[in-house]
Amino acid sequence: MHGMGIIGLGAAEIVAPGEIRHIENDRRSLGVPDGSKPERATALSRALIAAGFKAPVKTDIRTEIWVKLWATLPSTLSAP
């Protein structure tokens, strides 16, 4: 298996019209579909951590993808 998933998670709030405050935008979860932790995922994780990101290698990246989908779905449906 050669695919790898990377999910970017962040949080922000609307402070006033046209003003957004970023609370957290430095988390990147990564993993491969088969649940293993290959060296390439670990190496990428180390590189992202060195760049200042939180970058855990997850054994269940599919759940991370679903969490991201469900977290963003309400705002996507309410967009004009």
C-alpha positions as CSV (number, residue, x, y, z in Angstrom):
1,M,0.0,0.0,0.0
2,H,1.5,3.3,-1.0
3,G,-1.2,5.8,-0.1
4,M,-1.0,8.0,3.0
5,G,-3.6,10.3,4.4
6,I,-2.9,13.7,6.0
7,I,-5.7,15.5,7.8
8,G,-5.3,19.2,8.8
9,L,-7.4,20.2,11.8
10,G,-7.8,23.7,13.0
11,A,-10.2,25.9,15.0
12,A,-11.3,29.5,14.5
13,E,-14.0,31.8,15.7
14,I,-15.7,34.8,14.2
15,V,-14.9,37.7,16.5
16,A,-16.8,40.3,14.5
17,P,-17.9,40.6,10.9
18,G,-14.8,40.2,8.8
19,E,-12.6,39.3,11.8
20,I,-11.5,35.7,12.4
21,R,-9.4,34.6,15.3
22,H,-7.4,31.4,14.8
23,I,-7.4,29.4,17.9
24,E,-5.4,26.4,16.7
25,N,-4.3,25.5,13.2
26,D,-1.2,23.4,13.7
27,R,-2.4,19.9,13.9
28,R,-1.8,17.4,11.0
29,S,-2.7,13.7,11.6
30,L,-1.3,11.2,9.2
31,G,-1.5,7.5,8.6
32,V,-1.9,4.8,6.1
33,P,-5.1,2.8,5.4
34,D,-3.8,-0.5,6.6
35,G,-3.2,0.8,10.1
36,S,0.6,0.3,10.1
37,K,3.2,2.9,11.0
38,P,5.6,2.8,8.1
39,E,9.0,4.6,8.2
40,R,7.8,7.1,5.6
41,A,4.9,8.2,7.8
42,T,7.2,8.4,10.8
43,A,9.8,10.4,8.8
44,L,7.1,12.8,7.6
45,S,5.8,13.2,11.1
46,R,9.3,14.1,12.4
47,A,9.7,16.7,9.6
48,L,6.3,18.3,10.4
49,I,7.1,18.3,14.1
50,A,10.4,20.0,13.3
51,A,8.5,22.6,11.4
52,G,6.3,23.4,14.4
53,F,3.2,21.2,13.7
54,K,1.6,18.6,15.9
55,A,1.8,15.6,13.6
56,P,0.9,12.2,15.2
57,V,1.0,9.1,13.1
58,K,-2.4,7.5,13.6
59,T,-3.2,3.8,13.2
60,D,-6.8,4.6,12.2
61,I,-6.6,7.4,9.7
62,R,-10.0,6.5,8.3
63,T,-11.6,7.6,11.6
64,E,-9.7,10.9,11.5
65,I,-11.1,11.5,8.0
66,W,-14.7,10.8,9.2
67,V,-14.2,13.1,12.2
68,K,-13.0,15.9,9.9
69,L,-16.0,15.3,7.6
70,W,-18.5,15.4,10.4
71,A,-16.8,18.5,12.0
72,T,-17.0,20.5,8.8
73,L,-20.3,19.3,7.4
74,P,-22.6,21.7,9.3
75,S,-20.6,24.8,8.1
76,T,-20.5,23.5,4.6
77,L,-24.2,23.0,4.4
78,S,-24.9,26.5,5.8
79,A,-22.6,28.3,3.4
80,P,-24.4,30.6,0.9
